[in-house]
Amino acid sequence: MAKSVLIVNPQARDGWAQKKWPVIEPMLRDALGVIDVRFTKQPGDGIPMASAAAEQGAELVVAMGGDGTASEVASGLLTAFAKSPSGEPTCAFGYLPCATGGDLRRILGTPNDMKDAATAIARAKARPIDAGRIDYTSHDGKPQSGYFINVASCGISGLVDHLVNEGSKALGGKATFFVASLRATLRYKNARVRIRIDDQPAYEERIYTLAVANGAYFGGGMNIAPDAQIDDGTFDVATIGDLSFTEALRLGSLIYKGAQSRMSKVSTRRARRIVIEPVEPDEKVLLDVDGETPGRLPATFTLLPGALLYRG
């Protein structure tokens, strides 16, 4: 097997990756050298493919696709690392953005141009970045676990992602998420949840959304946690409280600029472990995990400091 593995989502950006692959492939091979290319066929494929690549001795595993593909590949690597005797990273992770939202690209400082991004991977030294583990409830009520590298949240953000993923993304990242946010605002009822941060006493709050942020951006450019850094060894827990419809509309004019702290119902804390559950056990509060909606609360979010080695 080649020392470098490229995992490609051919359906990324509404099929752009597949259409442009004959042009992209020689450029990537020129920049990255000998690479073993593997194509996903359906959502979730990136996890076992990346895990297998790491277990087979790859030194670099690169995700090409949207933020969801990158999260899958990172999750597969973290799964493999957890099985290793030391639990430490055994290979590096890279990202070639081909995304609707592009949030991870902003956070990692990845060039938007495909050739520039590949060149950056080839030249960069690996650096440690943090990740998160999430233990949650699947849509069918069963306990599940997974990983995230950017933002995991609950509340209206889960509904927004559901709407984004069931429709077309032809409008592009920002417009797609903005339209979905407006639709969700008309349907969503603020959820009452119980929150425990690290070893502090639990408290209850009605939320519009609560984001456990390893990185600063989610939802196609929303700057949910302006001070979050992907390598600082902590989460930024951004809580947007019991907003009215009018306040929710005002939030939309502030959050892309990272200025939502001007609103009294917005707060941020630092933490390494967060437990969230609905106050009403029957209430289904959806999750958003790196742009996907795998399930709902209750959920536990745990920081994994320096769990990945990123090249790019």
Helices and strands as residue ranges (DSSP letters): E 4-8, H 12-32, E 35-39, H 46-55, E 60-65, H 67-83, E 92-97, H 103-108, H 114-123, E 127-138, E 143-148, E 151-155, H 156-166, H 173-187, E 191-197, E 203-207, E 209-213, E 217-218, E 222-223, E 235-240, H 245-254, G 255-257, G 260-262, E 266-271, E 273-278, E 287-289, E 295-310
